Every structure is written in C-alpha cells, then in structure tokens.
Amino acid sequence: MKSIETIATVTKDGKITVQLPPDIPAGEHHVVIVIEEKYTDEKVESQEKRPPLNFPVHNCGLGSENLSLRREDMYGDWGR
C-alpha cells in the first residue's frame, strides 16, 4: 500500500486528474479520496473577533474564620 498526498483541481463537471509516480503498475487499484473542507477567511476572522467568555462569579466566602483547607487538617494521619 502506498500513500500519496497531493493537491488536485476539480473541474466544473466534477472530474479530477492525478499524476502518479512511475512505480505504480497499470491496472485497477483501490483508491481513497479525502476532500478536506477549508475555512474561508471570513470564518477565521469571525472566530478571532469573538469576545472572551464571561463566567459568573459568586463569592460565598468561607464557612468560618478557622476553616483550614490544608491536606493535613482535612485528612489527618489516616489520609496520607
């Protein structure tokens, strides 16, 4: 199996022509064609102009003044 990557021009009637390397023998071959859809410049510009996300912030404060979130205080000796 060989993989060949090239650029093809499609005609108005939907035909393409491909120039293969000389080591490909004549005859029928299984061929896979992948058409990559490219973004236009307009789509790229619209993505760049999008404002940054604005997530809501809810300040609930700490539950109490002596609340400690240190690992040692949360788990003790058994959680290490």
All heavy atoms as an XYZ file, in Angstrom:
634
protein
N       0.859     -1.164      0.000
C       0.000      0.000      0.000
C       0.901      1.222      0.000
O       1.896      1.282      0.701
C      -0.913      0.023      1.221
C      -1.783      1.258      1.218
S      -2.740      1.614      2.702
C      -3.579      0.115      3.039
N       0.537      2.222     -0.765
C       1.271      3.483     -0.823
C       0.318      4.607     -0.489
O      -0.857      4.541     -0.803
C       1.855      3.714     -2.210
C       2.958      2.757     -2.559
C       3.670      3.216     -3.787
C       4.796      2.242     -4.057
N       6.013      2.918     -4.351
N       0.841      5.633      0.136
C       0.054      6.816      0.449
C       0.647      7.982     -0.330
O       1.835      8.259     -0.224
C       0.100      7.090      1.950
O      -0.567      8.286      2.230
N      -0.189      8.658     -1.108
C       0.248      9.795     -1.914
C      -0.594     10.993     -1.515
O      -1.820     10.938     -1.554
C       0.086      9.514     -3.427
C       0.912      8.287     -3.814
C       0.473     10.725     -4.243
C       0.646      7.790     -5.208
N       0.054     12.076     -1.123
C      -0.656     13.296     -0.760
C      -0.311     14.363     -1.789
O       0.851     14.645     -2.041
C      -0.245     13.756      0.632
C      -1.026     14.961      1.101
C      -0.730     15.312      2.544
O      -0.223     14.464      3.278
O      -1.009     16.464      2.909
N      -1.339     14.945     -2.389
C      -1.132     15.952     -3.417
C      -2.309     16.907     -3.436
O      -3.285     16.713     -2.723
C      -0.948     15.296     -4.804
O      -0.623     16.293     -5.753
C      -2.203     14.572     -5.241
N      -2.233     17.928     -4.235
C      -3.331     18.880     -4.411
C      -3.954     18.619     -5.771
O      -3.249     18.499     -6.772
C      -2.819     20.329     -4.314
C      -2.260     20.574     -2.915
C      -3.934     21.311     -4.629
C      -1.595     21.907     -2.745
N      -5.266     18.519     -5.816
C      -5.981     18.241     -7.062
C      -6.903     19.404     -7.382
O      -7.427     20.061     -6.490
C      -6.790     16.961     -6.939
N      -7.092     19.634     -8.671
C      -8.039     20.642     -9.134
C      -9.271     19.923     -9.661
O      -9.166     19.032    -10.499
C      -7.418     21.509    -10.247
O      -6.220     22.106     -9.737
C      -8.371     22.587    -10.696
N     -10.419     20.314     -9.146
C     -11.681     19.701     -9.569
C     -12.293     20.583    -10.649
O     -12.425     21.794    -10.475
C     -12.644     19.565     -8.363
C     -13.951     18.924     -8.802
C     -12.004     18.774     -7.241
N     -12.679     19.967    -11.753
C     -13.316     20.717    -12.838
C     -14.791     20.932    -12.533
O     -15.339     20.346    -11.592
C     -13.160     19.963    -14.176
O     -13.810     18.693    -14.064
C     -11.700     19.761    -14.523
N     -15.447     21.751    -13.343
C     -16.865     22.043    -13.131
C     -17.739     20.803    -13.253
O     -18.782     20.718    -12.630
C     -17.331     23.110    -14.110
C     -16.762     24.467    -13.813
C     -17.274     25.496    -14.784
C     -16.658     26.854    -14.493
N     -17.123     27.885    -15.418
N     -17.304     19.843    -14.062
C     -18.100     18.626    -14.210
C     -17.736     17.560    -13.174
O     -18.170     16.419    -13.255
C     -17.983     18.075    -15.635
C     -16.549     17.773    -16.037
O     -15.620     18.159    -15.302
O     -16.358     17.138    -17.087
N     -16.928     17.921    -12.158
C     -16.647     17.028    -11.047
C     -15.554     16.003    -11.301
O     -15.515     14.974    -10.636
N     -14.633     16.273    -12.214
C     -13.565     15.329    -12.517
C     -12.229     15.867    -12.023
O     -11.986     17.071    -12.019
C     -13.487     15.079    -14.016
C     -14.717     14.397    -14.569
C     -14.585     14.146    -16.051
C     -15.842     13.501    -16.586
N     -15.765     13.285    -18.041
N     -11.367     14.941    -11.606
C     -10.003     15.307    -11.240
C      -9.038     14.421    -12.011
O      -9.380     13.308    -12.426
C      -9.738     15.178     -9.726
C      -9.879     13.736     -9.252
C     -10.623     16.089     -8.927
C      -9.424     13.518     -7.817
N      -7.821     14.910    -12.187
C      -6.767     14.135    -12.824
C      -5.598     14.070    -11.853
O      -5.228     15.076    -11.249
C      -6.306     14.803    -14.133
O      -7.439     14.939    -14.991
C      -5.248     13.985    -14.825
N      -5.014     12.887    -11.683
C      -3.922     12.700    -10.745
C      -2.726     12.129    -11.490
O      -2.859     11.181    -12.260
C      -4.350     11.727     -9.613
C      -3.209     11.494     -8.647
C      -5.569     12.245     -8.889
N      -1.566     12.717    -11.243
C      -0.323     12.187    -11.808
C       0.315     11.291    -10.757
O       0.646     11.744     -9.658
C       0.624     13.329    -12.175
C       1.941     12.870    -12.755
C       1.769     12.209    -14.113
O       1.029     12.706    -14.955
N       2.427     11.092    -14.316
N       0.443     10.010    -11.057
C       1.001      9.043    -10.113
C       2.482      8.820    -10.389
O       2.949      9.037    -11.504
C       0.259      7.712    -10.216
C      -1.224      7.751     -9.842
C      -1.861      6.397    -10.086
C      -1.396      8.157     -8.393
N       3.227      8.359     -9.391
C       4.638      8.029     -9.607
C       4.777      6.876    -10.595
O       3.851      6.063    -10.742
C       5.140      7.611     -8.225
C       4.096      8.017     -7.246
C       2.839      8.207     -7.991
N       5.902      6.781    -11.279
C       6.060      5.737    -12.305
C       6.105      4.314    -11.756
O       5.924      3.354    -12.514
C       7.386      6.095    -12.969
C       8.089      7.015    -12.036
C       7.047      7.665    -11.211
N       6.320      4.133    -10.447
C       6.396      2.771     -9.907
C       5.030      2.154     -9.633
O       4.947      1.008     -9.210
C       7.254      2.761     -8.633
C       6.683      3.627     -7.522
O       5.945      4.576     -7.838
O       6.987      3.357     -6.346
N       3.935      2.866     -9.893
C       2.586      2.309     -9.743
C       2.248      1.569    -11.031
O       2.235      2.160    -12.114
C       1.550      3.423     -9.479
C       1.925      4.260     -8.249
C       0.152      2.835     -9.344
C       1.856      3.519     -6.944
N       1.964      0.262    -10.934
C       1.686     -0.501    -12.161
C       0.316     -0.151    -12.756
O      -0.586      0.289    -12.050
C       1.719     -1.956    -11.685
C       1.401     -1.893    -10.227
C       1.934     -0.588     -9.737
N       0.185     -0.333    -14.048
C      -1.085     -0.096    -14.739
C      -2.101     -1.135    -14.291
O      -1.754     -2.242    -13.889
C      -0.878     -0.171    -16.245
N      -3.386     -0.782    -14.323
C      -4.444     -1.701    -13.932
C      -5.371     -1.050    -12.926
O      -5.256      0.136    -12.622
N      -6.308     -1.849    -12.417
C      -7.261     -1.327    -11.448
C      -6.647     -1.320    -10.055
O      -5.943     -2.258     -9.666
C      -8.528     -2.180    -11.449
C      -9.358     -2.029    -12.699
C     -10.685     -2.760    -12.588
O     -10.992     -3.286    -11.494
O     -11.409     -2.798    -13.580
N      -6.942     -0.252     -9.302
C      -6.433     -0.107     -7.941
C      -7.550      0.425     -7.058
O      -8.432      1.143     -7.525
C      -5.258      0.886     -7.896
C      -4.061      0.433     -8.652
N      -3.108     -0.378     -8.101
C      -3.665      0.681     -9.927
C      -2.166     -0.608     -8.999
N      -2.496      0.024    -10.112
N      -7.506      0.076     -5.780
C      -8.434      0.628     -4.803
C      -7.879      1.995     -4.398
O      -6.742      2.106     -3.939
C      -8.540     -0.290     -3.584
C      -9.429      0.234     -2.510
N     -10.798      0.108     -2.555
C      -9.156      0.916     -1.387
C     -11.311      0.680     -1.487
N     -10.334      1.186     -0.762
N      -8.683      3.046     -4.557
C      -8.231      4.415     -4.296
C      -9.190      5.062     -3.303
O     -10.401      4.913     -3.398
C      -8.212      5.239     -5.604
C      -7.772      6.657     -5.339
C      -7.302      4.582     -6.620
N      -8.648      5.786     -2.324
C      -9.444      6.531     -1.359
C      -9.162      8.006     -1.577
O      -8.012      8.431     -1.586
C      -9.087      6.137      0.093
C      -9.870      6.978      1.080
C      -9.335      4.655      0.305
N     -10.215      8.812     -1.726
C     -10.077     10.252     -1.917
C     -10.699     10.943     -0.718
O     -11.841     10.678     -0.367
C     -10.767     10.714     -3.217
C     -10.121     10.018     -4.412
C     -10.703     12.224     -3.351
C     -10.824     10.296     -5.717
N      -9.938     11.829     -0.086
C     -10.418     12.589      1.065
C     -10.417     14.053      0.667
O      -9.400     14.592      0.249
C      -9.503     12.381      2.299
C      -9.974     13.234      3.457
C      -9.470     10.909      2.669
N     -11.562     14.705      0.780
C     -11.685     16.122      0.482
C     -11.734     16.868      1.809
O     -12.655     16.703      2.591
C     -12.955     16.433     -0.343
C     -13.010     15.571     -1.597
C     -13.039     17.912     -0.647
C     -11.941     15.873     -2.615
N     -10.721     17.687      2.083
C     -10.700     18.492      3.294
C     -11.378     19.819      3.007
O     -11.006     20.516      2.076
C      -9.265     18.734      3.760
C      -8.574     17.500      4.251
C      -7.195     17.809      4.799
O      -6.952     18.979      5.142
O      -6.389     16.897      4.860
N     -12.386     20.144      3.811
C     -13.052     21.426      3.660
C     -12.251     22.468      4.415
O     -12.013     22.338      5.602
C     -14.480     21.350      4.196
C     -15.349     20.401      3.399
C     -16.770     20.387      3.909
O     -17.170     21.353      4.582
O     -17.468     19.421      3.624
N     -11.838     23.501      3.703
C     -11.034     24.549      4.317
C     -11.933     25.685      4.761
O     -12.939     25.983      4.140
C      -9.990     25.066      3.333
C      -8.985     24.010      2.937
C      -7.960     24.573      2.008
C      -6.971     23.510      1.593
N      -5.997     24.005      0.646
N     -11.539     26.347      5.846
C     -12.284     27.510      6.309
C     -11.951     28.700      5.416
O     -10.826     28.892      5.003
C     -11.901     27.853      7.753
C     -12.448     26.889      8.758
C     -11.657     25.898      9.297
C     -13.763     26.971      9.154
C     -12.156     25.008     10.228
C     -14.270     26.090     10.090
C     -13.464     25.122     10.612
O     -13.981     24.252     11.532
N     -12.957     29.497      5.156
C     -12.706     30.723      4.413
C     -12.143     31.766      5.355
O     -12.192     31.638      6.570
C     -14.010     31.258      3.781
O     -14.921     31.558      4.837
C     -14.627     30.249      2.839
N     -11.598     32.824      4.813
C     -11.036     33.892      5.629
C     -12.108     34.534      6.511
O     -11.828     34.978      7.612
C     -10.388     34.964      4.747
C      -9.153     34.417      4.036
O      -8.566     33.454      4.564
O      -8.790     34.953      2.982
N     -13.363     34.592      6.026
C     -14.440     35.193      6.804
C     -14.690     34.408      8.083
O     -14.884     34.977      9.145
C     -15.723     35.246      5.982
C     -15.632     36.157      4.777
C     -16.878     36.069      3.914
O     -17.817     35.351      4.304
O     -16.903     36.701      2.863
N     -14.673     33.079      8.013
C     -14.918     32.261      9.201
C     -13.789     32.432     10.209
O     -14.019     32.480     11.398
C     -15.062     30.794      8.809
C     -16.344     30.489      8.070
C     -16.442     29.023      7.752
C     -17.702     28.711      6.979
N     -17.780     27.302      6.601
N     -12.546     32.510      9.737
C     -11.412     32.685     10.638
C     -11.493     34.040     11.321
O     -11.266     34.162     12.516
C     -10.085     32.538      9.863
C      -8.913     32.889     10.759
C      -9.936     31.130      9.325
N     -11.864     35.094     10.587
C     -11.993     36.423     11.173
C     -13.089     36.462     12.227
O     -12.918     37.056     13.278
C     -12.295     37.462     10.092
C     -11.096     37.849      9.266
C     -11.440     38.907      8.250
O     -12.450     39.611      8.444
O     -10.710     39.036      7.273
N     -14.223     35.814     11.954
C     -15.325     35.856     12.907
C     -14.947     35.138     14.197
O     -15.375     35.528     15.269
C     -16.585     35.241     12.296
O     -16.393     33.860     12.070
N     -14.131     34.087     14.118
C     -13.700     33.400     15.322
C     -12.738     34.264     16.121
O     -12.741     34.250     17.337
C     -13.030     32.078     14.977
C     -14.013     31.042     14.473
C     -13.329     29.751     14.090
O     -12.113     29.662     14.065
N     -14.119     28.742     13.759
N     -11.894     35.049     15.457
C     -10.939     35.892     16.157
C     -11.630     37.070     16.837
O     -11.185     37.529     17.876
C      -9.886     36.409     15.183
C      -8.962     35.315     14.671
C      -8.021     35.810     13.606
O      -8.077     37.018     13.265
O      -7.223     35.013     13.105
N     -12.739     37.549     16.302
C     -13.424     38.715     16.837
C     -14.370     38.374     17.981
O     -14.928     39.258     18.588
C     -14.203     39.428     15.729
C     -13.307     40.062     14.692
C     -14.120     40.753     13.625
C     -13.247     41.365     12.561
N     -14.034     42.000     11.512
N     -14.556     37.096     18.272
C     -15.474     36.691     19.328
C     -14.955     37.167     20.680
O     -13.778     36.996     20.997
C     -15.599     35.173     19.337
C     -16.712     34.661     20.217
C     -16.872     33.196     20.047
N     -16.251     32.565     21.206
C     -16.105     31.277     21.351
N     -16.484     30.459     20.414
N     -15.549     30.773     22.418
N     -15.805     37.774     21.498
C     -15.348     38.270     22.799
C     -14.997     37.108     23.725
O     -15.492     35.994     23.557
C     -16.555     39.047     23.331
C     -17.720     38.460     22.627
C     -17.223     38.034     21.270
N     -14.152     37.355     24.716
C     -13.801     36.281     25.641
C     -15.010     35.855     26.471
O     -15.952     36.614     26.656
C     -12.724     36.910     26.532
C     -12.947     38.376     26.404
C     -13.503     38.610     25.034
N     -14.958     34.623     26.953
C     -16.063     34.100     27.759
C     -16.122     34.834     29.090
O     -15.108     35.165     29.689
C     -15.870     32.606     27.996
C     -15.879     31.736     26.744
C     -15.563     30.298     27.112
C     -17.224     31.812     26.049
N     -17.335     35.087     29.550
C     -17.540     35.807     30.793
C     -18.337     34.906     31.737
O     -19.558     34.834     31.656
C     -18.280     37.121     30.535
C     -18.404     37.954     31.782
O     -17.753     37.686     32.778
N     -19.243     38.968     31.722
N     -17.619     34.199     32.607
C     -18.279     33.297     33.538
C     -18.734     34.064     34.774
O     -18.012     34.922     35.274
C     -17.324     32.172     33.959
C     -16.989     31.234     32.836
C     -15.737     31.256     32.250
C     -17.920     30.337     32.369
C     -15.428     30.395     31.214
C     -17.631     29.472     31.338
C     -16.373     29.503     30.751
N     -19.913     33.758     35.300
C     -20.374     34.461     36.502
C     -19.557     34.043     37.723
O     -19.094     32.912     37.824
C     -21.830     34.013     36.638
C     -21.899     32.718     35.913
C     -20.889     32.805     34.799
N     -19.367     34.971     38.640
C     -18.608     34.714     39.861
C     -19.537     34.911     41.046
O     -20.207     35.941     41.154
C     -17.402     35.675     39.964
C     -16.668     35.460     41.271
C     -16.481     35.483     38.780
N     -19.606     33.923     41.922
C     -20.413     34.009     43.128
C     -19.475     33.866     44.318
O     -18.924     32.793     44.567
C     -21.482     32.907     43.171
C     -22.430     32.973     42.033
N     -23.410     33.920     41.945
C     -22.559     32.208     40.916
C     -24.097     33.744     40.828
N     -23.594     32.702     40.193
N     -19.292     34.928     45.065
C     -18.429     34.897     46.219
C     -19.261     34.503     47.441
O     -20.070     35.277     47.932
C     -17.769     36.259     46.432
C     -16.730     36.209     47.515
O     -16.503     35.177     48.126
N     -16.091     37.337     47.758
N     -19.073     33.283     47.896
C     -19.829     32.783     49.049
C     -19.059     32.935     50.350
O     -19.612     32.733     51.423
C     -20.186     31.315     48.843
S     -21.196     31.043     47.391
N     -17.788     33.266     50.254
C     -16.973     33.418     51.451
C     -16.674     32.073     52.096
O     -17.143     31.023     51.656
N     -15.866     32.093     53.136
C     -15.549     30.864     53.860
C     -16.644     30.568     54.865
O     -17.322     31.461     55.352
C     -14.204     31.015     54.571
C     -12.988     31.158     53.655
C     -11.734     31.398     54.484
C     -12.817     29.911     52.804
N     -16.784     29.323     55.227
C     -17.797     28.932     56.188
C     -17.538     29.502     57.568
O     -18.440     29.946     58.254
N     -16.297     29.507     57.962
C     -15.942     30.085     59.253
C     -14.516     30.612     59.163
O     -13.760     30.244     58.264
C     -16.065     29.058     60.376
O     -15.106     28.035     60.199
N     -14.138     31.441     60.094
C     -12.812     32.050     60.082
C     -11.714     31.027     60.337
O     -10.595     31.186     59.880
C     -12.730     33.171     61.132
C     -13.604     34.359     60.809
C     -13.168     35.078     59.548
O     -11.944     35.150     59.280
O     -14.050     35.553     58.816
N     -11.993     29.964     61.097
C     -10.965     28.984     61.418
C     -10.972     27.774     60.470
O     -10.404     26.752     60.792
C     -11.111     28.522     62.872
C     -12.466     27.903     63.127
O     -13.309     27.877     62.250
N     -12.671     27.418     64.353
N     -11.606     27.887     59.305
C     -11.629     26.798     58.322
C     -10.261     26.685     57.675
O      -9.733     27.653     57.142
C     -12.699     27.052     57.252
C     -12.748     26.041     56.108
C     -13.170     24.670     56.642
C     -13.693     26.497     55.026
N      -9.681     25.510     57.706
C      -8.380     25.258     57.103
C      -8.539     24.228     55.996
O      -9.147     23.175     56.206
C      -7.392     24.746     58.150
O      -6.190     24.373     57.516
N      -7.995     24.505     54.848
C      -8.074     23.569     53.727
C      -6.737     22.879     53.484
O      -6.508     22.337     52.411
C      -8.535     24.308     52.464
C      -9.917     24.939     52.563
C     -10.247     25.699     51.288
C     -10.967     23.888     52.828
N      -5.873     22.886     54.465
C      -4.610     22.168     54.356
C      -4.886     20.676     54.340
O      -5.784     20.178     55.004
C      -3.699     22.517     55.532
C      -3.236     23.948     55.532
C      -2.361     24.261     56.727
N      -1.223     23.363     56.788
C      -0.732     22.858     57.918
N      -1.275     23.158     59.081
N       0.299     22.055     57.889
N      -4.099     19.940     53.576
C      -4.291     18.492     53.464
C      -4.186     17.819     54.826
O      -4.964     16.930     55.156
C      -3.255     17.925     52.499
C      -3.341     16.435     52.324
C      -2.239     15.943     51.402
N      -2.263     14.516     51.324
C      -2.881     13.810     50.403
N      -3.542     14.426     49.465
N      -2.860     12.504     50.406
N      -3.221     18.241     55.603
C      -3.017     17.630     56.913
C      -4.222     17.838     57.815
O      -4.601     16.968     58.596
C      -1.764     18.206     57.583
C      -0.476     17.849     56.861
C      -0.171     18.765     55.692
O      -0.868     19.785     55.512
O       0.763     18.453     54.931
N      -4.847     19.011     57.724
C      -6.002     19.294     58.559
C      -7.250     18.572     58.069
O      -8.124     18.211     58.859
C      -6.267     20.796     58.609
C      -5.135     21.551     59.280
O      -4.394     20.921     60.069
O      -4.990     22.753     59.007
N      -7.350     18.361     56.774
C      -8.550     17.719     56.217
C      -8.540     16.208     56.428
O      -9.572     15.595     56.708
C      -8.675     18.038     54.728
C      -9.014     19.481     54.455
S      -8.962     19.970     52.723
C      -9.889     18.745     51.889
N      -7.365     15.548     56.262
C      -7.320     14.084     56.283
C      -6.697     13.509     57.548
O      -6.917     12.358     57.878
C      -6.550     13.549     55.066
C      -7.228     13.880     53.767
C      -6.721     14.837     52.924
C      -8.390     13.211     53.383
C      -7.343     15.149     51.729
C      -9.016     13.501     52.197
C      -8.482     14.471     51.369
O      -9.101     14.774     50.197
N      -5.885     14.264     58.236
C      -5.220     13.712     59.406
C      -4.175     12.693     59.002
O      -3.731     12.611     57.858
N      -3.781     11.817     59.917
C      -2.745     10.835     59.626
C      -3.232      9.693     58.766
O      -2.468      9.073     58.038
C      -2.194     10.269     60.952
C      -1.408     11.316     61.733
O      -0.900     12.259     61.079
O      -1.338     11.209     62.968
N      -4.505      9.365     58.821
C      -5.024      8.212     58.068
C      -5.181      8.500     56.572
O      -5.309      7.577     55.769
C      -6.345      7.743     58.643
C      -7.422      8.799     58.626
C      -7.699      9.694     59.610
C      -8.318      9.080     57.565
N      -8.733     10.512     59.232
C      -9.127     10.163     57.961
C      -8.532      8.551     56.296
C     -10.113     10.709     57.164
C      -9.516      9.086     55.499
C     -10.298     10.157     55.935
N      -5.172      9.735     56.148
C      -5.400     10.042     54.730
C      -4.139     10.263     53.924
O      -4.199     10.652     52.780
N      -2.996      9.972     54.483
C      -1.741     10.204     53.758
C      -1.375      9.081     52.877
O      -1.522      7.979     53.012
C      -0.625     10.492     54.734
C      -0.859     11.810     55.425
C       0.303     12.155     56.285
N      -0.016     13.403     56.967
C       0.763     13.984     57.801
N       1.932     13.494     58.071
N       0.417     15.091     58.373
